[in-house]
Amino acid sequence: MDTSDRIIITMPAYYAEQTLEKTYHDIPAGLADNVLVVDDASQDHTVEVAKRLGLTVFVHPANRGYGGNQKTCYDEALRAGASIVVLLHPDYQYDPKTLVALVEPLLAGRADFTFGSRFANRADPRVGGMPLYRYLGNRLTTAIENWVLGTHFAELHSGLKAYTRQFLEEIDYHSYSDDFVFDSQMVIEAVLRGARIEEVPTPTRYTPESSSISVSRSLRYIWLTLVELTRAKRRLKLSRRQPAAPR
């Protein structure tokens, strides 16, 4: 790792008292320069656990939603001087040992944005416990997104991500939703901007403690993602109509 690289792992926490500690302890030793936890007004002992572990903790006085939590994660990581920012859910659903492979394309200068893919290499995340409705929703929306955006990703709905500082500074993520569709807005914007994106295979594991949104919220997320794709399609059409710049 270059001495100028500063990797900061951010964990958007919400009722994570049972899983935060084992998630943290599975982060490969020496990988991160700092680990930040942003608690989204949990009413359990998430904050106490994070402080006992010696992590840097930020607390929202009121719940801001998953997207709102990410905004604080990235703001604070950039403020702390990160050159690479990692998003790791503290619910133990994503294996922290994957983080070495996740940041490697960024450190090598090949990518601006990476994400852990549970479907990469034709993997079936149902083996790891992914609920059928999540599996079907993921497959459907990823297929539609690939069709609209002209991409070929195995998955576009991962909660395990890493970004370069430059990428985060160039996009206006503060304008995105505070809800779960924040993730779709980030991916769509990255593709439209021509960012270099790599997906990294990651195992799937769903446990009783893993966070999972309800069927109704999943359907809302899919609907809002389709709305964002409609907007993206308009932008793509407009960009293709622009006259080429004179040489």
C-alpha positions as CSV (number, residue, x, y, z in Angstrom):
1,M,0.0,0.0,0.0
2,D,1.3,3.4,-0.9
3,T,2.1,5.6,2.1
4,S,-0.2,8.2,0.7
5,D,-3.2,5.9,0.8
6,R,-5.5,6.3,3.8
7,I,-8.3,3.8,4.0
8,I,-11.2,4.6,6.2
9,I,-14.0,2.0,6.8
10,T,-17.4,3.4,7.5
11,M,-20.2,1.4,9.1
12,P,-23.8,2.8,8.8
13,A,-25.3,1.3,12.0
14,Y,-28.9,0.9,13.0
15,Y,-29.7,-1.5,15.8
16,A,-26.4,-3.3,15.4
17,E,-25.4,-4.1,19.0
18,Q,-25.4,-7.9,18.4
19,T,-23.3,-7.9,15.3
20,L,-21.1,-4.8,15.3
21,E,-18.3,-6.3,17.4
22,K,-17.8,-9.5,15.4
23,T,-18.0,-7.5,12.2
24,Y,-15.3,-5.2,13.4
25,H,-13.0,-8.1,14.6
26,D,-13.2,-9.8,11.2
27,I,-11.7,-6.7,9.4
28,P,-8.3,-7.7,8.2
29,A,-5.6,-6.4,10.5
30,G,-3.7,-3.4,9.2
31,L,-6.1,-2.7,6.4
32,A,-7.8,0.4,7.7
33,D,-6.3,3.6,9.0
34,N,-9.6,4.3,10.9
35,V,-13.1,2.8,11.3
36,L,-16.0,5.1,11.7
37,V,-19.5,4.2,12.9
38,V,-22.5,6.4,12.2
39,D,-25.5,5.4,14.3
40,D,-28.8,6.3,12.9
41,A,-30.6,7.0,16.2
42,S,-30.7,3.4,17.4
43,Q,-32.4,2.8,20.7
44,D,-30.3,-0.2,21.6
45,H,-26.6,-0.3,22.8
46,T,-25.0,0.1,19.4
47,V,-23.2,3.3,20.4
48,E,-21.9,1.8,23.6
49,V,-20.5,-1.2,21.8
50,A,-18.8,1.0,19.2
51,K,-17.2,3.2,21.9
52,R,-16.1,0.2,23.9
53,L,-14.3,-1.0,20.8
54,G,-12.5,2.3,20.5
55,L,-14.1,3.3,17.2
56,T,-14.9,6.8,16.1
57,V,-18.6,7.3,16.6
58,F,-21.1,9.8,15.1
59,V,-24.7,9.7,16.3
60,H,-27.7,11.1,14.4
61,P,-30.1,12.7,17.0
62,A,-33.0,11.6,14.8
63,N,-33.3,8.8,12.2
64,R,-32.3,10.0,8.8
65,G,-32.6,6.7,6.8
66,Y,-30.1,4.5,5.1
67,G,-29.2,7.0,2.5
68,G,-28.9,9.8,5.1
69,N,-26.6,7.6,7.1
70,Q,-24.3,7.0,4.1
71,K,-24.1,10.7,3.5
72,T,-22.7,11.2,7.0
73,C,-20.4,8.3,6.6
74,Y,-18.8,9.7,3.5
75,D,-18.7,13.3,4.8
76,E,-16.9,12.2,8.0
77,A,-14.5,9.9,6.1
78,L,-13.5,12.6,3.7
79,R,-13.2,15.1,6.5
80,A,-10.8,12.6,8.2
81,G,-8.6,12.6,5.1
82,A,-9.6,9.3,3.5
83,S,-8.2,8.6,0.1
84,I,-10.3,5.4,-0.1
85,V,-13.7,5.1,1.7
86,V,-15.2,1.7,2.4
87,L,-18.9,1.1,3.2
88,L,-19.3,-2.0,5.4
89,H,-22.6,-3.0,7.0
90,P,-22.1,-3.8,10.7
91,D,-24.8,-6.6,10.6
92,Y,-22.3,-9.3,9.6
93,Q,-24.1,-10.0,6.4
94,Y,-21.0,-9.2,4.3
95,D,-17.7,-10.9,5.1
96,P,-15.1,-8.2,6.1
97,K,-12.3,-10.5,4.9
98,T,-13.5,-9.6,1.4
99,L,-12.3,-6.0,2.0
100,V,-8.7,-6.8,0.9
101,A,-10.0,-7.7,-2.6
102,L,-12.5,-4.9,-2.6
103,V,-9.9,-2.1,-2.2
104,E,-7.2,-3.7,-4.4
105,P,-8.5,-2.3,-7.7
106,L,-8.7,1.2,-6.1
107,L,-5.2,1.0,-4.7
108,A,-3.9,-0.3,-8.1
109,G,-5.6,2.7,-9.9
110,R,-7.8,0.5,-12.0
111,A,-11.2,1.5,-10.6
112,D,-13.0,4.5,-9.0
113,F,-15.7,2.4,-7.4
114,T,-15.9,-1.2,-6.4
115,F,-18.6,-3.3,-4.8
116,G,-19.0,-6.8,-3.4
117,S,-21.1,-9.0,-5.7
118,R,-23.0,-12.0,-4.3
119,F,-23.9,-13.1,-7.9
120,A,-20.4,-12.9,-9.4
121,N,-19.0,-16.0,-11.1
122,R,-22.6,-17.4,-11.3
123,A,-22.8,-17.8,-7.6
124,D,-26.3,-18.4,-6.1
125,P,-26.7,-16.3,-2.9
126,R,-29.7,-18.4,-1.9
127,V,-27.2,-21.0,-0.7
128,G,-26.1,-18.4,1.8
129,G,-29.6,-17.8,3.0
130,M,-30.7,-14.9,0.8
131,P,-34.6,-14.8,0.9
132,L,-36.3,-15.7,-2.3
133,Y,-38.0,-12.3,-2.6
134,R,-34.7,-10.6,-2.3
135,Y,-33.1,-12.9,-4.8
136,L,-35.9,-12.4,-7.4
137,G,-36.0,-8.6,-6.9
138,N,-32.2,-8.3,-7.2
139,R,-32.1,-10.4,-10.4
140,L,-35.0,-8.4,-12.0
141,T,-33.8,-4.9,-11.2
142,T,-30.2,-5.8,-12.1
143,A,-31.3,-7.1,-15.5
144,I,-33.3,-3.9,-16.1
145,E,-30.5,-1.7,-15.0
146,N,-28.0,-3.5,-17.2
147,W,-30.4,-3.1,-20.2
148,V,-31.0,0.6,-19.6
149,L,-27.4,1.5,-18.7
150,G,-25.7,-0.8,-21.2
151,T,-23.7,-2.6,-18.5
152,H,-23.1,-6.3,-17.8
153,F,-22.9,-6.5,-14.0
154,A,-23.9,-9.7,-12.1
155,E,-25.4,-7.6,-9.3
156,L,-26.1,-3.9,-8.8
157,H,-27.6,-4.0,-5.3
158,S,-24.7,-4.6,-2.9
159,G,-24.2,-3.0,0.5
160,L,-20.4,-3.6,0.4
161,K,-18.7,-0.8,-1.5
162,A,-15.5,1.2,-1.8
163,Y,-14.8,4.5,-3.5
164,T,-11.8,6.7,-4.2
165,R,-11.9,10.2,-2.6
166,Q,-11.9,11.8,-6.1
167,F,-15.0,9.9,-7.1
168,L,-17.0,10.9,-4.0
169,E,-15.9,14.5,-4.4
170,E,-17.0,14.7,-8.0
171,I,-20.5,13.5,-7.5
172,D,-23.3,15.3,-5.6
173,Y,-24.3,12.5,-3.3
174,H,-26.0,15.0,-0.9
175,S,-28.7,15.5,-3.6
176,Y,-29.6,11.8,-3.4
177,S,-32.4,10.3,-1.4
178,D,-32.1,9.6,2.3
179,D,-33.9,6.2,1.7
180,F,-32.5,2.9,0.3
181,V,-32.7,4.1,-3.3
182,F,-29.6,6.2,-2.5
183,D,-27.6,3.1,-3.6
184,S,-29.3,2.9,-7.0
185,Q,-28.7,6.7,-7.6
186,M,-25.0,6.3,-6.8
187,V,-24.6,3.4,-9.2
188,I,-26.6,5.0,-12.0
189,E,-24.6,8.3,-11.6
190,A,-21.3,6.4,-11.7
191,V,-22.2,4.7,-14.9
192,L,-23.5,7.9,-16.6
193,R,-20.3,9.6,-15.6
194,G,-18.2,6.8,-17.1
195,A,-16.6,5.9,-13.7
196,R,-14.5,2.8,-13.7
197,I,-16.5,0.2,-11.7
198,E,-15.4,-3.3,-10.7
199,E,-17.5,-5.9,-8.9
200,V,-15.6,-8.2,-6.5
201,P,-17.0,-11.7,-5.6
202,T,-18.2,-11.9,-2.0
203,P,-19.9,-14.7,-0.1
204,T,-23.5,-14.5,1.0
205,R,-24.5,-15.1,4.6
206,Y,-27.9,-14.3,6.1
207,T,-28.2,-14.9,9.8
208,P,-31.1,-14.1,12.2
209,E,-29.2,-11.0,13.3
210,S,-28.7,-9.7,9.7
211,S,-30.7,-6.7,8.8
212,S,-33.2,-7.1,6.0
213,I,-35.9,-4.7,4.8
214,S,-39.5,-5.9,4.5
215,V,-41.2,-7.0,1.3
216,S,-43.2,-3.8,1.1
217,R,-40.0,-1.7,1.5
218,S,-38.2,-3.9,-1.1
219,L,-41.0,-3.2,-3.5
220,R,-40.8,0.5,-2.9
221,Y,-37.0,0.3,-3.4
222,I,-37.5,-1.5,-6.7
223,W,-40.2,1.1,-7.8
224,L,-37.9,4.0,-7.0
225,T,-35.0,2.4,-8.8
226,L,-37.2,2.1,-11.9
227,V,-38.0,5.8,-11.6
228,E,-34.3,6.6,-11.4
229,L,-33.7,4.4,-14.4
230,T,-36.3,6.3,-16.4
231,R,-34.6,9.6,-15.6
232,A,-31.2,8.0,-16.6
233,K,-32.7,6.9,-19.9
234,R,-33.8,10.4,-20.7
235,R,-30.3,11.7,-19.8
236,L,-28.7,9.2,-22.1
237,K,-31.0,10.1,-25.0
238,L,-30.2,13.8,-24.5
239,S,-26.5,13.2,-24.4
240,R,-26.6,11.3,-27.6
241,R,-28.5,14.1,-29.3
242,Q,-25.8,16.7,-28.4
243,P,-23.8,17.7,-31.5
244,A,-20.2,16.6,-31.5
245,A,-17.7,19.3,-30.6
246,P,-15.9,20.8,-33.5
247,R,-12.3,19.6,-34.0
